[in-house]
Amino acid sequence: MKLRKQAVVFLALAMLTTTQFGFAQEKDCGAEPPKNYDTFMLKRLKSITDNGSKALATPVSLPIQHHVSRNSSGGSPAVSSAQIQNVMDELNATYAPMNISFHEYAPTKYIDKTSWNNSFNKSNDSQLVQYEVAEAINIFYFSEVTSGSSTICGFAKFPGTGNRAILDASCSQNGSTSSHELGHYFSILHTHSTSNGRELVQRTNCSSAGDFFCDTPADPRLSSLVNSSCNYTGTATDANGDQYQPDVNNVMSYTRKSCRTGGFSSQQQNAIVASLESDRAYLTSPTNPPVCSTISNFPYSESFESGLGDWTNATGDDIEWTRDSNGTPSSGTGPSTAQNGSFYLYTEASTNVTPAGSPNKTAILNSPCIDLPQAGNMSLEFGYHMLGRDIGTIEVLVSTNDGTSYTSIWSQNGAKGDTWNQATVDLSGYSGSVIRLQFKGTTGTSWRSDIAIDNIKIKETTTNPSSCNGITSFPYNESFESGIGEWTQETSDNINWTVDSNSTPSSSTGPSSATNGSNYIFTEASGSGNGFPNKVALLTSPCVDLTSESNAELSFDYHMYGSNMGTLEIRVSTNDGVNWTTAWSKNGNQGNSWSSQTVNLSTYSGSTIKLQLKGTTGSSYRSDMAIDNLKITSGSADSDLTDNEIRTTNPKISIYPNPIASGSLSIQHPGFSKNGGKTQITITDFLGKTIDIVDSNNETTAYDVSNLSNGVYFIIINNKEGQVTQKFIKR
């Protein structure tokens, strides 16, 4: 009984304290300004001082695209249409003093994913890019929004980091959170910000600390310090001993949500208008692409011999791309020389530098605008180096809206050996467009994960050889029974692929026999400094003529047994060996047995290619890897088949228009439904991630691309008759 009385008394005191002196903890905002944002804002405020006005001379109406989360079956939407209208009413009222209003860009779009609908975690933020509309403010609604293990009211992307705001459904209806998050979207910090130091009550440092605005009083962070009458109840003092007297009505404060009725201060309004006129100018002229001709003459090249050239390090990442020559400071990672000239760029992953470079720290390098010609088959080429036990990931991303949002179009991860690799990225889908490119490096789990790039080129892709005297008929087989056949040992590598039978010379590594016939090929890793560590063996095929083939495949057996196993790659060249792209890779010990692998070559239909086997040894002699039973088969359709036969090869599909900017893509798959049953159409992105799956009973299917971001995609047609893959481009 005594314990119960104590509990009742404690509860009563708690309720009394909350009523008189504060309020129960409300959900916070999860918006985070990018790195070095203080420098950005100081420049912005100087510009405002010189030129700014708090209201636009001519009223503007800005487009908003609403995205509502539902469960996977299309039920339980996070917000209703009436609640969306509440948000619009709130925004229009709050931003009216600046001559800014808002309208709905297009009907509400829905994201049908139960896991997100139940609770969307901020860690998934980057996945929302695929749903964005480039020329509108994108607002996403979820039933619950979390950051780590904490629930939050939402967050928004600051200028230069994205084009969206994310709202918790309940918070979107409190009358101030929607305006608060769009404040961040238009560059405004919290009034209690300390990103560049804490503001003093006397405001002697107001233009360089806190939120940088001198007409918003110093704010100690108001969470739980405002009562139900909207009075500040705190007693804290600043560094000079002066007691805070904050504005409890400013929309960018952490006061009670119901108390944020004062809108924005005059200087905040100036900054919002300046942000709209510069950072978010695309909202007022959505049909006009960004004007830029920094790179408009081709071929273009940059090897960083005189600095970064026209490229810039981003401000919203963790670390920088650093210019270097003659080897990075850390041992066992990074290149020792440049690929071209003397200098290259790299990501420093060491933990004893400031800021620390690992684990999982990102470095982003932005290109200037690139005005691609309408005619021509343009591509990006560059060298990349990924040596290190704990290497991370490198990506190339592209933006068609002046850097508002980016789409990943190429990536590699994991160690690739102590050699410069060559990448070619197709840009033909962006012909006639103004784009920006981005190199994104993410460090691994330790300091042994320096990534480097060099020798960037943008040029017209070399055309395919007019004739091929190599592999022209299929199926093609090579089991190395009479040596390496028509294949060639490269001279630019470290070691050779060796023909062998029975066991390799080293114990506890390599196979004991072939899988087809008597012979196989392997990489001999013995000898420190000779066979290991990270020694590369390259074996190149003759030309492979796929000009008349619709769905070719490469199959082979591989053996990767050894406690210090390295990496095996299959690489493809479309320009006679000038550049190579990795089509498949495997690394690490796979056990003492042969495995089989098939690599789809349908992407190269209509082309003449070369193939390359690249083996990179590991950290000791126990890293012999082997290849055998190599085959190239064709998937061309057989016209002699009747409608009642099950196809053993795959017919070619037709898609149009391609590239496509908007509307529906027409997918024709004749013959795929003649035997009855459904055809499954899978849409994947450039990296193979499934975007959508559609079932069809017809031979022609229309697919709406409006929810797809700009980029390269693949259509995979599957049913009992076979499988076909074809590429299309959204731009």
URBEL-V281915 format. One record per residue. N is the residue number from 0. PSI is psi in whole degrees, -180 to 180 (NA if undefined). OMEGA is omega in whole degrees, 0 to 359 (* if undefined). D_LAST is the distance of its C-alpha to the last C-alpha in Angstrom with 1 decimal. Layout:
BEGIN
n: {N/N}
psi: {PSI/PSI}
omega: {OMEGA/OMEGA}
d_last: {D_LAST/D_LAST}
END
This chain:
BEGIN
n: {0/1/2/3/4/5/6/7/8/9/10/11/12/13/14/15/16/17/18/19/20/21/22/23/24/25/26/27/28/29/30/31/32/33/34/35/36/37/38/39/40/41/42/43/44/45/46/47/48/49/50/51/52/53/54/55/56/57/58/59/60/61/62/63/64/65/66/67/68/69/70/71/72/73/74/75/76/77/78/79/80/81/82/83/84/85/86/87/88/89/90/91/92/93/94/95/96/97/98/99/100/101/102/103/104/105/106/107/108/109/110/111/112/113/114/115/116/117/118/119/120/121/122/123/124/125/126/127/128/129/130/131/132/133/134/135/136/137/138/139/140/141/142/143/144/145/146/147/148/149/150/151/152/153/154/155/156/157/158/159/160/161/162/163/164/165/166/167/168/169/170/171/172/173/174/175/176/177/178/179/180/181/182/183/184/185/186/187/188/189/190/191/192/193/194/195/196/197/198/199/200/201/202/203/204/205/206/207/208/209/210/211/212/213/214/215/216/217/218/219/220/221/222/223/224/225/226/227/228/229/230/231/232/233/234/235/236/237/238/239/240/241/242/243/244/245/246/247/248/249/250/251/252/253/254/255/256/257/258/259/260/261/262/263/264/265/266/267/268/269/270/271/272/273/274/275/276/277/278/279/280/281/282/283/284/285/286/287/288/289/290/291/292/293/294/295/296/297/298/299/300/301/302/303/304/305/306/307/308/309/310/311/312/313/314/315/316/317/318/319/320/321/322/323/324/325/326/327/328/329/330/331/332/333/334/335/336/337/338/339/340/341/342/343/344/345/346/347/348/349/350/351/352/353/354/355/356/357/358/359/360/361/362/363/364/365/366/367/368/369/370/371/372/373/374/375/376/377/378/379/380/381/382/383/384/385/386/387/388/389/390/391/392/393/394/395/396/397/398/399/400/401/402/403/404/405/406/407/408/409/410/411/412/413/414/415/416/417/418/419/420/421/422/423/424/425/426/427/428/429/430/431/432/433/434/435/436/437/438/439/440/441/442/443/444/445/446/447/448/449/450/451/452/453/454/455/456/457/458/459/460/461/462/463/464/465/466/467/468/469/470/471/472/473/474/475/476/477/478/479/480/481/482/483/484/485/486/487/488/489/490/491/492/493/494/495/496/497/498/499/500/501/502/503/504/505/506/507/508/509/510/511/512/513/514/515/516/517/518/519/520/521/522/523/524/525/526/527/528/529/530/531/532/533/534/535/536/537/538/539/540/541/542/543/544/545/546/547/548/549/550/551/552/553/554/555/556/557/558/559/560/561/562/563/564/565/566/567/568/569/570/571/572/573/574/575/576/577/578/579/580/581/582/583/584/585/586/587/588/589/590/591/592/593/594/595/596/597/598/599/600/601/602/603/604/605/606/607/608/609/610/611/612/613/614/615/616/617/618/619/620/621/622/623/624/625/626/627/628/629/630/631/632/633/634/635/636/637/638/639/640/641/642/643/644/645/646/647/648/649/650/651/652/653/654/655/656/657/658/659/660/661/662/663/664/665/666/667/668/669/670/671/672/673/674/675/676/677/678/679/680/681/682/683/684/685/686/687/688/689/690/691/692/693/694/695/696/697/698/699/700/701/702/703/704/705/706/707/708/709/710/711/712/713/714/715/716/717/718/719/720/721/722/723/724/725/726/727/728/729/730}
psi: {-42/-41/-38/-43/-41/-39/-42/-44/-43/-43/-42/-42/-39/-42/-40/-43/-43/-41/-42/-36/-12/-151/159/146/121/163/138/177/141/11/138/124/150/171/142/29/-26/-40/-43/-48/-36/-39/-42/-44/-33/-41/-40/-43/-39/-37/-10/157/142/-9/144/143/-37/128/143/151/122/139/138/130/117/135/119/130/139/172/174/-22/6/14/176/57/144/-38/159/171/-34/-38/-34/-39/-35/-41/-45/-42/-43/-48/-44/-36/-42/-36/-1/-38/-17/8/29/128/176/148/161/126/-45/166/151/135/151/142/109/90/107/-43/-40/-37/-38/-45/118/121/141/-25/-19/8/-43/-23/-12/-14/-37/-20/-9/150/126/-35/17/161/126/121/123/136/130/152/-33/142/133/156/109/-123/3/143/141/164/-20/-171/165/159/128/161/137/-7/-6/176/50/159/144/129/136/135/-48/-40/-29/-14/9/2/-4/-23/-38/-44/-39/-49/-37/-23/-45/-43/-34/30/-2/135/167/150/-22/13/141/22/-26/31/161/134/142/151/-38/-5/23/-19/22/-26/-2/6/175/-132/5/2/130/-8/13/119/156/139/123/5/109/1/124/12/18/129/-179/-16/9/39/137/130/2/165/12/155/160/-170/-22/1/7/138/137/144/70/164/113/4/-6/135/-20/12/174/31/-179/142/-36/-15/-8/66/-1/-2/-146/149/170/-45/-35/-42/-42/-44/-38/-45/-43/-39/-42/-40/-16/-69/-39/32/-25/-19/-25/-10/63/-23/-9/120/157/137/123/135/34/-46/108/-5/131/150/147/144/150/119/11/31/-23/36/-157/-3/-133/2/153/146/134/163/-11/14/-165/-43/177/156/127/135/136/166/158/32/137/162/-25/144/150/15/153/161/161/-22/167/161/-34/126/-144/-23/158/174/145/165/120/113/2/146/-9/18/169/120/160/142/-3/160/159/43/140/144/127/128/123/137/164/-179/145/113/95/140/155/-42/154/156/82/152/157/130/143/161/143/148/125/76/129/142/-32/38/149/-124/145/138/152/129/156/144/137/6/44/35/7/-44/154/150/132/129/-4/145/157/147/157/165/137/11/172/67/153/125/157/133/143/123/123/125/11/-27/-12/16/135/3/160/121/165/145/158/130/122/114/132/120/162/-147/-2/-178/-14/59/38/129/141/151/155/165/52/133/142/119/174/133/136/133/158/150/142/-22/159/123/20/-110/110/-10/149/151/148/137/141/116/11/34/-23/42/-155/9/-132/0/159/133/127/152/-10/3/-167/-40/174/159/131/134/135/164/166/-139/157/161/-26/147/154/29/154/163/168/-15/169/168/-19/116/-150/-25/160/175/149/165/123/113/4/148/104/127/-15/-59/-19/164/156/42/139/136/127/128/123/137/165/179/146/115/105/19/-24/12/139/-27/60/154/145/127/152/164/142/152/120/79/126/140/-17/39/147/-132/139/134/148/124/154/138/135/4/47/35/6/-45/153/144/133/121/-21/147/156/139/157/168/122/9/166/64/156/141/156/147/143/132/121/125/14/-26/-26/15/137/4/165/125/171/149/153/134/119/115/130/117/162/-147/3/-179/-16/60/35/129/154/155/144/166/52/133/146/121/155/148/26/145/146/112/-13/-7/142/167/-21/-5/147/127/137/-11/169/132/157/141/165/132/141/154/153/112/162/138/-35/174/-149/137/129/121/110/125/67/141/-15/-10/9/-26/9/170/167/151/131/125/117/130/124/158/-175/-30/4/2/130/126/-41/155/128/135/136/141/-1/168/-11/130/134/130/122/122/9/-26/0/139/163/138/-170/134/163/142/126/118/127/131/-167/-12/-13/-161/138/140/137/148/145/164/129/128/NA}
omega: {181/180/180/179/179/180/180/179/180/180/180/179/180/180/180/181/180/183/187/192/183/180/178/185/176/180/180/175/182/181/181/177/180/179/178/181/179/178/179/184/179/176/181/183/176/178/179/180/182/191/197/172/188/178/176/180/179/180/177/174/186/182/174/172/179/177/184/178/172/175/189/179/177/179/176/177/183/178/178/178/178/179/175/177/175/179/180/179/179/182/181/179/185/186/180/180/180/185/179/172/185/174/179/183/182/178/181/175/184/175/185/182/188/184/178/182/179/181/180/180/182/180/179/186/185/181/181/182/185/182/188/168/190/189/180/170/181/177/180/181/176/181/177/177/182/172/189/180/183/173/180/179/180/177/179/180/176/179/180/182/179/187/185/169/183/185/166/187/183/180/181/183/184/173/182/186/180/178/179/183/176/171/175/180/178/166/188/177/171/178/179/184/175/184/177/181/183/180/178/181/180/174/179/178/189/182/182/180/181/179/177/180/183/177/169/183/176/188/181/189/195/181/177/184/178/183/186/176/179/175/177/184/183/180/185/177/180/184/178/180/179/182/181/174/189/173/184/182/182/186/180/180/176/174/172/180/182/181/185/184/185/180/182/175/181/181/175/178/177/182/178/179/179/179/178/184/181/185/187/184/181/180/182/175/188/182/182/178/178/180/184/177/180/173/180/177/185/5/179/178/176/178/172/180/181/182/182/183/180/182/182/171/180/181/185/182/185/183/184/163/187/179/187/172/172/173/178/186/185/178/176/178/181/180/176/178/176/173/181/182/185/189/176/172/179/176/180/186/183/181/182/176/180/354/180/187/178/0/169/176/183/174/185/178/183/175/165/174/180/183/185/179/179/179/177/182/189/177/173/177/178/173/177/185/184/178/177/183/186/185/182/189/171/181/166/179/181/176/176/181/174/174/178/177/184/176/179/181/179/176/172/176/179/183/178/178/183/181/173/175/182/179/172/182/183/177/185/180/182/180/180/182/170/184/165/176/181/170/181/176/178/182/181/188/178/180/178/181/175/177/182/174/180/167/179/178/171/187/177/183/177/180/179/175/184/180/181/179/182/183/184/179/187/2/177/182/174/177/171/179/180/182/184/175/183/182/187/172/178/180/183/182/184/183/182/164/187/176/183/171/186/186/173/185/186/178/175/175/180/180/177/179/179/175/180/185/185/189/172/173/181/175/179/186/184/175/179/182/178/180/177/355/170/176/189/173/182/176/188/179/166/178/180/186/178/185/180/184/186/186/182/178/171/175/182/172/179/182/182/183/179/186/180/185/179/187/175/180/166/183/183/174/176/181/172/175/178/179/182/175/179/180/181/175/177/178/178/182/180/178/185/178/176/174/179/181/174/179/180/180/185/177/185/177/181/183/168/187/165/177/179/173/180/176/178/184/182/189/176/180/180/179/173/175/187/178/176/170/183/182/169/182/182/178/181/182/178/185/182/180/175/182/184/181/172/183/173/172/192/176/179/178/180/177/180/352/181/6/180/181/182/178/185/174/178/182/178/179/185/179/184/180/183/179/180/180/184/171/179/179/180/176/177/174/185/183/178/179/181/179/184/175/182/173/183/174/185/178/175/182/176/181/181/183/187/180/182/172/178/180/181/181/176/173/178/179/181/161/187/180/179/182/177/177/177/184/168/186/174/179/*}
d_last: {71.7/71.7/68.2/67.0/68.5/66.9/63.5/64.0/65.1/62.2/59.7/61.5/61.4/57.7/57.0/59.3/57.6/54.1/55.3/57.3/55.4/51.8/49.5/48.1/45.1/41.9/38.5/37.0/33.6/31.5/29.5/29.9/29.4/27.9/30.2/32.0/31.0/34.5/33.8/30.7/32.7/35.7/33.7/32.2/35.7/37.1/34.6/35.4/39.1/38.7/36.4/35.5/36.3/36.0/34.7/32.1/33.8/31.7/30.8/27.1/25.5/22.7/20.2/20.5/18.6/21.3/20.7/24.0/25.1/27.1/28.9/27.5/29.2/27.7/30.8/32.2/29.5/29.9/30.4/31.2/29.9/33.2/32.5/29.1/30.9/33.4/30.7/29.5/33.1/33.7/30.9/31.8/35.4/34.8/32.5/34.3/36.6/33.7/32.6/29.5/28.8/26.0/24.6/22.5/18.9/18.6/20.9/21.5/19.3/21.3/21.2/23.9/25.3/29.0/29.3/27.1/28.7/32.1/31.3/28.2/28.9/27.4/26.9/24.0/22.2/19.4/18.4/17.6/14.3/12.6/13.9/13.2/11.9/10.9/13.2/16.1/18.8/18.4/21.8/22.5/26.0/27.9/31.6/32.4/30.8/32.4/32.5/34.4/37.3/37.4/36.1/34.4/33.4/29.8/27.9/25.2/23.0/24.5/22.6/20.7/20.6/18.2/17.4/19.6/23.2/24.9/28.1/31.0/31.8/35.4/34.7/32.2/35.3/37.7/37.1/35.9/33.4/30.3/31.4/32.3/29.0/27.1/29.8/28.4/24.8/26.3/28.1/31.5/33.6/36.3/39.6/41.2/38.8/40.6/37.7/39.7/43.1/45.0/45.8/49.5/51.1/52.6/49.0/50.2/47.0/44.7/42.4/41.8/42.1/41.2/38.3/39.1/40.2/43.8/44.1/43.3/46.4/46.5/45.4/46.9/44.2/45.5/44.8/48.1/49.8/49.5/51.8/51.2/52.6/49.8/52.3/51.7/54.2/53.6/56.1/54.1/54.7/52.7/53.7/56.3/57.8/56.6/55.7/52.1/51.8/48.1/46.2/46.0/43.9/40.9/37.6/36.5/39.7/40.7/43.4/43.8/40.6/42.9/44.3/41.0/41.9/42.1/38.5/37.5/39.9/39.8/38.4/35.7/34.7/34.5/32.2/29.9/29.7/29.1/26.3/24.6/25.1/23.8/21.9/20.3/20.2/16.6/18.4/20.5/18.0/14.7/13.7/14.5/12.3/14.6/17.1/17.8/19.3/21.0/19.8/19.4/22.0/21.6/22.8/22.7/24.8/26.1/29.0/30.2/33.6/34.0/32.3/28.6/27.8/24.8/23.6/24.8/25.8/24.1/26.5/25.5/26.3/29.8/30.7/29.8/28.8/32.2/33.1/35.9/37.9/40.6/39.7/38.7/41.6/41.4/43.0/41.4/37.8/35.7/36.1/39.3/37.9/34.7/32.7/32.9/35.5/37.1/34.6/31.6/30.0/30.8/30.9/34.6/35.2/38.9/40.2/42.9/40.7/39.5/37.1/37.5/34.9/35.1/34.5/30.8/30.2/26.7/26.2/23.0/22.5/19.9/18.9/19.2/16.3/15.2/14.6/13.3/14.8/13.3/15.8/16.6/15.5/15.1/16.0/17.3/20.9/23.4/26.5/27.0/30.4/31.0/34.8/36.5/38.0/35.7/32.5/29.4/25.6/23.3/19.5/16.7/13.9/10.9/10.0/7.8/10.5/13.6/14.5/14.6/12.9/12.1/10.9/13.5/12.8/16.5/19.9/23.6/26.6/30.3/32.8/32.0/35.4/36.9/34.7/31.7/28.9/26.2/22.4/19.8/16.1/13.7/11.2/10.8/7.2/6.8/9.6/10.5/8.8/11.1/10.7/13.5/14.7/17.2/20.0/21.4/24.9/26.8/30.5/32.5/35.7/38.0/38.4/37.9/34.2/33.4/30.0/29.5/27.0/27.8/27.1/23.4/22.2/19.0/19.8/19.2/19.8/23.3/23.6/25.4/29.2/30.4/33.0/33.9/37.5/36.8/35.7/35.1/36.7/36.1/37.2/37.9/40.2/41.4/43.9/45.4/48.9/49.6/47.8/44.1/43.9/41.3/39.5/40.0/41.0/39.0/41.1/38.8/39.3/42.3/43.8/43.7/43.1/46.6/47.9/50.3/52.1/53.8/53.1/51.6/54.3/53.2/54.2/51.9/48.8/47.6/48.4/51.9/51.0/48.3/46.4/46.8/49.9/51.6/49.2/46.0/44.4/44.3/43.9/47.2/46.8/50.5/51.6/50.5/48.7/48.5/46.9/45.5/43.9/40.3/41.2/38.6/39.3/36.9/37.5/35.2/35.1/35.5/32.5/31.2/30.3/27.5/26.7/28.2/27.5/25.1/25.6/27.8/29.1/31.1/33.8/36.6/39.2/39.3/42.0/41.5/44.8/46.1/46.5/44.5/41.8/38.9/35.5/34.6/31.3/29.9/27.7/25.9/25.6/23.7/25.5/29.1/29.5/28.2/25.6/25.5/23.2/25.0/24.4/27.2/29.8/32.8/35.2/38.5/41.6/40.9/44.6/47.2/45.6/43.2/39.7/37.4/33.7/31.2/27.9/25.3/24.4/22.3/19.2/21.4/22.4/23.1/23.8/26.9/27.0/29.6/30.4/32.1/34.3/34.3/37.0/37.7/41.1/41.8/44.4/47.5/48.9/48.1/44.6/45.1/42.2/42.4/40.5/41.9/41.4/38.1/36.6/33.6/33.3/31.3/29.7/29.9/30.9/34.6/35.3/38.9/38.0/39.2/37.4/39.9/39.3/37.1/34.6/35.0/32.0/28.5/27.2/23.8/21.1/18.8/15.3/13.5/11.4/9.6/6.8/6.2/4.8/8.0/11.5/13.0/12.5/15.9/17.5/20.8/23.3/26.5/29.7/28.4/30.2/33.3/35.5/34.7/33.2/29.7/26.7/24.7/20.9/19.5/15.9/15.7/13.5/13.7/17.2/18.5/18.6/18.9/16.4/18.1/20.9/21.6/24.9/25.2/28.4/26.9/25.7/22.5/20.3/17.6/15.2/13.5/10.0/10.5/11.9/9.3/7.7/4.6/6.4/8.7/10.9/14.2/16.1/19.9/22.3/25.8/29.1/32.7/31.8/29.6/26.1/23.1/19.9/16.8/13.4/10.0/6.4/3.8/0.0}
END
